[in-house]
Amino acid sequence: MTLSAMKGRAWTRNEDEALCKAYRWVLNDSVRGNCQTNDGVWTRPSLNKWHQALLAVVSRHESGANYYDEVRQAEELYMDSSSKPFQFHSYPSQRVPTPVFGTASLAADMDEDGSPTIQQTWVENPSSGEGSIPRVMGRNKAQRLKEMGKANDDYATQHEVAASLRLLVEQNALEVEERRCRHEERAKQIQEEMDDKNMERNTLNYTPMSKACFDWKKMKL
């Protein structure tokens, strides 16, 4: 099949599964991590050979051959060009849906020899709010979010400490003002008592009219 012909058609089941398998392998690679770019997915030799084998089988059976025959022939093509053992037996059951590609709606029928055949109907991708699986977060993004969360926690702690200090300063200022007022009132009271005593001692020499005037002023106070 030419490249121009492949551009105008939908992905086949085999191609979709191969790409989903590669996507799953990248997310679970404990050595390289999940920060690998999409361009580097097909650089793995074994996976690239398996993909090429699938493409070769699909190009031979465009008329709708048995799916299991296609898989078996793809395994044979893979083993012919690779010295490593075939390791994609559990591949179809480990298929991971992804919002990047459409979902194949599968229906199993039986052909003349009793083998099941796969019919696939292309279905548009569901919206993100209808059960789609979110992409796994990368290490860098997780680290940035962790640092942002720590910075937010530190800022919140500093804000709480500053608020507590401001409240403490306000309370101390109120207590100082209350003590000052009490001190002034007490000092004024003592001064008045001393003035009264001095005036009482001096009234011995007052005339009756001056004494009456003094008593009248004292009553007004």
C-alpha positions in Angstrom: 0.0 0.0 0.0 1.4 3.4 -1.0 1.8 6.2 1.5 -0.7 8.4 -0.2 -3.3 5.6 0.0 -2.6 5.1 3.7 -3.2 8.8 4.5 -6.8 8.7 3.4 -8.0 5.7 5.4 -8.7 5.1 9.1 -6.4 3.2 11.4 -6.8 -0.6 11.3 -7.2 -2.6 14.5 -3.6 -3.9 14.2 -2.1 -0.5 13.8 -4.3 0.9 16.6 -3.2 -1.9 18.9 0.4 -1.5 18.0 0.4 2.2 18.8 -1.5 1.7 22.0 0.9 -1.0 23.0 3.8 1.4 22.4 2.0 4.1 24.4 1.6 1.7 27.3 5.2 0.6 27.1 6.4 4.2 27.3 4.3 4.9 30.4 5.6 1.8 32.2 9.3 1.9 31.2 11.1 2.0 34.6 14.4 2.8 33.0 13.6 5.6 30.6 10.6 6.9 32.5 7.5 8.5 31.0 9.2 11.6 29.7 10.0 10.0 26.3 8.9 12.0 23.3 6.4 10.5 20.7 9.2 10.5 18.0 11.2 8.1 20.1 8.6 5.5 20.5 9.4 3.6 17.3 13.2 3.7 17.9 12.9 0.5 19.9 14.0 -2.2 17.3 11.8 -5.0 18.5 8.7 -2.9 18.5 9.5 -1.4 15.2 9.9 -4.8 13.6 6.5 -5.9 15.1 4.8 -2.8 13.7 6.3 -3.4 10.3 5.2 -7.0 10.4 1.6 -5.9 11.2 1.7 -3.4 8.3 2.9 -6.1 5.9 0.1 -8.5 6.9 -2.6 -5.8 6.7 -1.4 -4.9 3.2 -1.8 -8.6 2.1 -5.3 -9.0 3.6 -7.2 -5.8 2.8 -10.2 -7.9 1.8 -11.0 -8.8 5.4 -9.0 -12.0 6.3 -9.4 -13.8 9.6 -7.9 -11.7 12.4 -6.1 -14.5 14.1 -4.5 -15.6 10.8 -3.2 -12.0 10.4 -1.7 -12.1 13.9 -0.1 -15.6 13.3 1.4 -14.4 10.0 2.6 -11.2 11.7 4.3 -13.4 14.3 6.0 -15.4 11.6 7.2 -12.3 9.8 8.5 -11.0 13.1 10.4 -14.2 13.9 12.0 -14.3 10.4 13.6 -10.9 10.9 14.4 -11.1 14.6 16.6 -13.4 16.6 14.8 -12.5 19.9 11.8 -14.4 21.1 8.3 -13.1 20.4 7.1 -11.1 23.4 3.8 -9.6 22.3 1.5 -12.6 23.1 -0.5 -10.7 25.7 -0.6 -7.6 23.6 -4.3 -7.4 22.6 -5.5 -7.9 26.3 -3.2 -5.1 27.4 -4.6 -2.6 25.0 -4.9 0.9 26.6 -7.6 3.3 25.3 -6.3 6.8 24.7 -8.2 10.0 23.8 -5.7 10.6 20.9 -7.2 7.8 18.7 -10.7 6.6 18.0 -12.2 3.5 19.6 -12.9 0.5 17.5 -16.3 -1.1 18.2 -15.7 -4.8 17.7 -18.3 -7.6 16.9 -17.2 -11.2 16.6 -18.8 -13.4 13.8 -18.0 -16.9 12.7 -16.7 -17.7 9.2 -17.2 -20.9 7.2 -14.5 -22.9 9.0 -15.8 -21.9 12.5 -13.1 -19.4 13.3 -14.2 -16.1 14.7 -13.7 -13.0 12.5 -13.5 -9.4 13.7 -15.7 -6.7 12.3 -14.8 -3.2 13.3 -16.9 0.0 13.1 -15.1 3.3 13.6 -16.6 5.3 16.4 -15.6 8.9 17.2 -13.8 9.7 20.4 -16.0 10.4 23.4 -15.7 13.7 25.1 -13.2 14.1 27.9 -16.0 14.0 30.5 -17.4 10.6 29.5 -15.0 8.2 31.1 -11.9 8.8 29.1 -8.7 7.8 30.9 -6.5 10.8 31.7 -2.9 10.8 30.5 -0.3 9.9 33.2 1.4 12.9 34.6 5.0 13.4 33.8 7.8 13.6 36.3 8.7 17.2 35.5 5.1 18.3 35.9 4.7 16.3 39.1 7.8 17.9 40.5 6.6 21.4 39.5 3.3 20.8 41.1 5.0 19.5 44.2 7.2 22.5 44.4 4.3 24.8 43.8 2.3 23.1 46.6 5.3 23.4 49.0 5.6 27.1 48.1 1.9 27.6 48.7 2.2 25.9 52.0 5.1 28.0 53.0 3.3 31.2 51.9 0.2 30.1 53.9 2.4 29.5 57.0 4.1 32.8 56.7 0.7 34.5 56.3 -0.6 32.8 59.4 2.5 33.8 61.4 2.3 37.4 60.2 -1.4 37.6 61.1 -0.7 36.1 64.6 2.1 38.7 65.1 -0.2 41.6 64.1 -2.9 40.4 66.4 -0.4 40.1 69.3 0.9 43.6 68.6 -2.6 45.0 68.6 -3.5 43.2 71.9 -0.3 44.6 73.5 -1.1 48.1 72.3 -4.6 47.9 73.8 -3.1 46.6 77.1 -0.6 49.4 77.2 -3.3 52.0 76.5 -5.5 50.6 79.3 -2.6 50.6 81.8 -1.8 54.2 80.8 -5.4 55.3 81.3 -5.6 53.6 84.7 -2.4 55.2 85.7 -3.5 58.7 84.7 -6.8 58.2 86.5 -5.1 57.0 89.7 -2.6 59.9 89.5 -5.4 62.4 89.1 -7.3 60.9 92.0 -4.2 61.0 94.3 -3.6 64.7 93.3 -7.2 65.6 94.1 -6.9 63.9 97.5 -3.7 65.8 98.2 -5.3 69.1 97.2 -8.3 68.4 99.4 -6.1 67.7 102.4 -4.1 70.8 101.8 -7.2 73.0 101.5 -8.7 71.5 104.7 -5.5 72.3 106.6 -5.7 75.9 105.3 -9.4 76.5 106.1 -8.5 76.9 109.8 -7.6 80.5 109.0 -10.6 81.1 106.7 -13.3 83.6 107.5 -16.8 82.2 107.8 -17.6 83.5 104.3 -14.5 82.1 102.7 -15.2 78.8 104.5 -18.7 78.7 103.1 -17.4 79.4 99.6 -14.9 76.7 99.9 -17.5 74.2 101.1 -19.8 75.1 98.2 -17.0 74.6 95.6 -16.1 71.3 97.2 -19.7 70.1 97.0 -19.7 71.0 93.3 -16.7 68.8 92.7 
